[in-house]
Amino acid sequence: MNYLAEITETQLQIIYKVMIKRIAKGYSAEQLSYLLGRQRNYVAKVEFFAHDCYHISELSKIAKALEEDDYTCFMPARIRDDRIKIHMEKDLRDDTYTYTCATFSEEHKRRVRFVLEEYVGLCVFMDYSGTLDYEMMIVLDTVEVMIRDDYFYKERSPLDIFLSIKRFLKFPINPYCLQLVLDSYCETHYRRKLKRTYKGNYFFYMLDED
């Protein structure tokens, strides 16, 4: 995936800081997109400068998802509105993505701004063995309790559900497990099932009483 774009220096710093904290947390771009209640390729598009940069309300959600204090951790020390020409490359080798970001001057001179590596492993090629299997069962049981307690009587964002389960269990869960469980409850074979609802570009879950 290679994209050319023109953004501000401040936007580059924000995208870089979110990206490095996302990778350090072990979340794929798709998992973070899910927690935000956006399409699965949303975060990847932002990281490749193919979509507008995150706004403040989304940065606040990202901070909660990544267990940061608040969105200011993603902000640069100084706001710079000077525009830069930017290019991102992504290569896969031996289960590792390498991201190379470079800017281009008016004289077309290339300058590498950062290089990041992300181990894809479990976060991309999900299987159902070991820890993931056990975690799935815990999340499944927890969501069942939440449904019985009418937690889903109103629309709940994936991030709100994620944080509620984390507070209840006292430990973080894999966003992919949460997605599998919640989407399974949107299937018709459950007596009390959930449904996805949409508001603009965001989706939510709530009890399906139809």
JONORHU-V461121 format. One record per backbone hydrogen bond with DSSP energy under -0.5 kcal/mol. CO is the residue of the C=O (numbers start at 1). NH is the residue of the N-H. E is the energy in kcal/mol with one decimal. If there is no record, write none. Layout:
CO|NH|E  CO|NH|E
//
This chain:
1|90|-0.5  3|88|-1.4  5|86|-2.8  7|84|-3.5  8|12|-1.9  9|13|-2.0  10|14|-2.2  11|15|-2.6  12|16|-2.5  13|17|-2.3  14|18|-2.4  15|19|-2.5  16|20|-2.7  17|21|-1.8  18|22|-2.5  19|23|-2.5  20|24|-2.0  21|25|-1.7  22|26|-0.9  22|27|-1.9  23|26|-0.7  28|32|-2.1  29|33|-2.2  30|34|-2.2  31|35|-2.1  32|36|-1.6  33|37|-0.5  33|38|-2.5  34|37|-1.6  35|159|-0.8  37|203|-1.6  39|42|-2.2  41|45|-2.1  42|46|-2.0  43|47|-2.8  44|48|-1.6  45|50|-3.0  45|51|-0.8  46|49|-1.8  55|59|-2.3  56|60|-2.1  57|61|-1.5  58|62|-2.8  59|63|-2.3  60|64|-1.6  61|65|-2.5  62|66|-2.3  63|68|-3.4  64|67|-1.1  70|73|-1.5  71|74|-2.1  72|75|-1.1  80|10|-1.9  82|9|-1.8  84|7|-1.9  84|86|-0.5  85|104|-1.9  86|5|-2.0  87|102|-2.8  88|3|-1.1  89|100|-2.2  91|93|-0.5  91|98|-2.9  93|96|-1.0  95|120|-2.3  95|121|-0.7  96|93|-2.4  97|99|-0.5  97|118|-2.6  98|91|-2.1  98|100|-0.5  99|101|-0.5  99|116|-2.2  100|89|-2.3  101|113|-3.0  101|114|-1.4  102|87|-2.3  103|111|-2.5  104|85|-0.7  105|108|-2.1  109|105|-2.0  111|103|-2.8  114|101|-2.7  116|99|-3.3  118|97|-3.3  118|120|-0.5  120|123|-0.9  120|124|-1.1  121|124|-0.9  121|125|-2.5  124|126|-1.3  129|132|-1.2  129|133|-0.6  130|134|-1.8  131|135|-2.9  132|136|-2.5  133|137|-1.7  134|138|-1.8  135|139|-2.6  136|140|-2.6  137|141|-2.3  138|142|-2.2  139|143|-2.7  140|144|-1.9  141|145|-1.8  142|146|-2.2  143|147|-2.4  144|148|-2.1  145|149|-2.0  146|151|-2.8  147|150|-1.6  150|153|-1.4  151|154|-0.6  152|207|-3.1  156|205|-2.7  157|161|-2.3  158|162|-2.6  159|163|-2.7  160|164|-2.2  161|165|-2.5  162|166|-2.0  163|167|-2.3  164|168|-2.0  165|169|-3.0  166|170|-1.9  166|171|-0.6  174|177|-0.6  174|178|-1.8  175|179|-2.3  176|180|-2.4  177|181|-2.4  178|182|-2.8  179|183|-2.6  180|184|-1.7  181|185|-1.5  183|186|-0.9  184|187|-1.4  185|194|-3.1  187|190|-1.0  191|193|-0.6  193|208|-2.9  195|206|-1.8  197|204|-2.6  199|202|-2.0  202|199|-2.6  203|158|-0.5  204|197|-2.1  205|156|-2.7  206|195|-2.2  207|209|-0.9
//
